[in-house]
Amino acid sequence: PGRQPVGHHLQPGRPGPFIAGIGASAGGLDAFKKFLIGMPANSGVALVLIPHLDPNHESLLVELLSRFTKMPVVEATGGMTVEANHVYVIPPNKYMTISDGKLRLTGPVERGEPYTSIDLFLRSLASDKQDKAICIILTGTSSHGSLGLKAIKAADGMAMVQDPETAEYPQMPESAVATGLADYALTKRDLSSFFASISKKLEI
């Protein structure tokens, strides 16, 4: 944590926008709100939110989060092309991957699967976007997202992790930090001011 991104982040070779896969579970709604409040609407980054949700609960995230950003917030559908300055939310009870810049949905979610929706998406994002892939791990329980973070870094992407001390549930960020691969730990108490600086750090 705290390392500066190396040059290949600033001169990416993959087509299309930077895409940030953002994972959270418990406490995620508040973290997503703070993220969107601080994120510029014209950063050039596409945001894909992967909350670890109860598959039996209908998600109201699109409606709730639309109030906190000027970017369009939409529930992902199969075949949807990911565009810069848009926010995409995984539907309940679905797995989601990305291929050729388009979202793919499968499901329903099965209990006891060896992978989580967060890791599955991040691994596909790493394969599809490589140096234009960004992994951001926020509050949550268990170790969701750590395998995906490793895939993002192996593909030359960027990884950011919420400081566990600022997380409502620190287990997910702690697990991600423990990989030793994160480019940044979001250490500021005012998370939204840090999120607002992401596009500057990418020099987009």
TAURHU-V448018 format. One record per pair of residues at least 24 apart in sequence whose C-alpha atoms are under 7 Angstrom apart, sorted by the first residue. I is the first residue (numbers start at 0). GAP is how many residues later the second one is. D is the distance in Angstrom with one decimal. If there is no record, write none. Layout:
I|GAP|D  I|GAP|D
//
This chain:
0|181|5.4  0|182|5.2  0|183|4.5  0|184|5.1  1|181|6.1  1|182|4.8  1|183|6.3  2|180|5.4  2|181|6.5  3|179|6.7  4|178|6.5  8|122|6.3  8|193|6.8  9|192|6.1  9|193|6.3  11|119|5.8  11|120|6.3  13|115|6.3  13|117|6.8  13|118|6.5  16|27|6.5  16|28|6.0  16|29|6.7  16|66|6.9  16|67|5.6  17|27|5.0  17|28|6.3  17|114|4.6  17|115|6.1  18|26|5.7  18|27|4.7  18|28|6.0  18|113|6.4  18|114|5.4  18|115|6.0  19|25|6.9  19|26|6.1  19|27|5.0  19|28|6.0  19|113|6.2  19|114|4.4  19|115|5.7  19|116|6.9  20|26|6.3  20|27|4.9  20|28|6.2  20|101|6.3  20|113|6.2  20|114|5.2  20|115|6.2  21|26|6.0  21|27|4.9  21|28|5.8  21|113|6.2  21|114|4.7  21|115|6.0  22|26|6.3  22|27|4.9  22|28|5.7  22|95|5.8  22|113|6.4  22|114|5.1  22|115|6.0  22|122|6.5  23|26|6.6  23|27|4.9  23|28|6.2  23|113|6.3  23|114|5.0  23|115|5.4  23|116|5.4  24|26|5.3  24|27|4.6  24|28|6.8  24|114|6.4  24|115|4.3  24|116|6.5  25|113|6.4  25|114|4.5  25|115|6.3  25|143|6.4  26|112|6.0  26|113|6.4  26|141|5.8  26|142|6.6  27|111|6.0  27|112|6.9  30|107|6.9  32|32|6.3  32|35|6.3  33|157|6.7  33|158|5.4  34|157|5.6  34|160|6.0  35|32|6.0  35|33|5.6  36|31|5.5  36|32|6.0  36|155|6.3  37|154|4.1  37|155|5.8  37|157|5.4  37|158|4.7  38|156|5.5  38|157|4.6  39|156|6.1  40|29|5.9  40|30|5.4  40|44|6.0  41|43|5.7  42|42|6.5  42|156|5.5  43|40|5.1  43|41|5.5  43|160|6.8  44|39|5.0  44|40|5.6  45|36|6.8  45|37|5.9  45|38|4.3  45|39|5.2  45|40|5.3  45|41|6.3  46|39|6.3  46|40|4.8  46|41|6.2  47|39|5.9  47|40|4.7  47|41|6.0  48|39|6.1  48|40|4.9  48|41|6.5  49|39|6.5  49|40|5.8  49|68|5.7  51|65|6.9  52|39|6.8  54|37|5.6  54|38|4.3  54|54|6.8  55|37|7.0  57|34|6.2  58|33|6.0  61|27|6.8  76|26|7.0  76|28|7.0  77|25|5.6  77|26|4.7  77|27|5.3  78|24|5.3  78|25|5.9  95|25|5.8  96|24|4.8  96|27|5.6  97|26|5.8  97|27|5.9  97|30|6.8  98|29|5.7  99|28|6.3  115|28|6.6  117|26|6.5  117|27|5.5  118|25|6.6  118|26|4.9  118|28|5.9  118|29|4.4  119|28|6.9  121|26|4.7  121|27|7.0  121|30|6.8  122|25|5.0  122|28|5.5  122|29|6.7  125|25|6.0  125|26|4.7  125|29|5.7  126|28|6.9  129|25|4.8  129|26|5.9  129|27|5.7  130|24|6.5  130|25|4.9  130|26|4.4  131|25|6.0  132|24|4.9  132|25|6.5  133|24|4.8  133|25|5.7  134|24|4.6  134|25|6.1  135|24|4.7  135|25|5.6  136|24|4.8  136|25|6.2  136|36|6.1  137|24|5.1  137|34|7.0  137|35|6.1  138|28|5.0  138|29|6.0  138|30|5.2  138|31|5.8  138|33|6.1  138|34|6.3  139|29|4.9  139|30|6.2  139|31|6.0  139|32|4.9  140|28|6.0  140|29|6.9  140|30|4.9  140|31|5.3  141|29|5.6  141|30|5.6  142|28|6.6  142|29|4.9  142|32|5.4  143|28|5.9  145|29|6.3  145|30|4.9  152|28|7.0  157|25|6.4  158|24|5.4  158|25|6.8  159|24|4.8  159|25|5.8  160|24|4.8  160|25|5.9  161|24|4.6  161|25|7.0  162|24|5.1
//
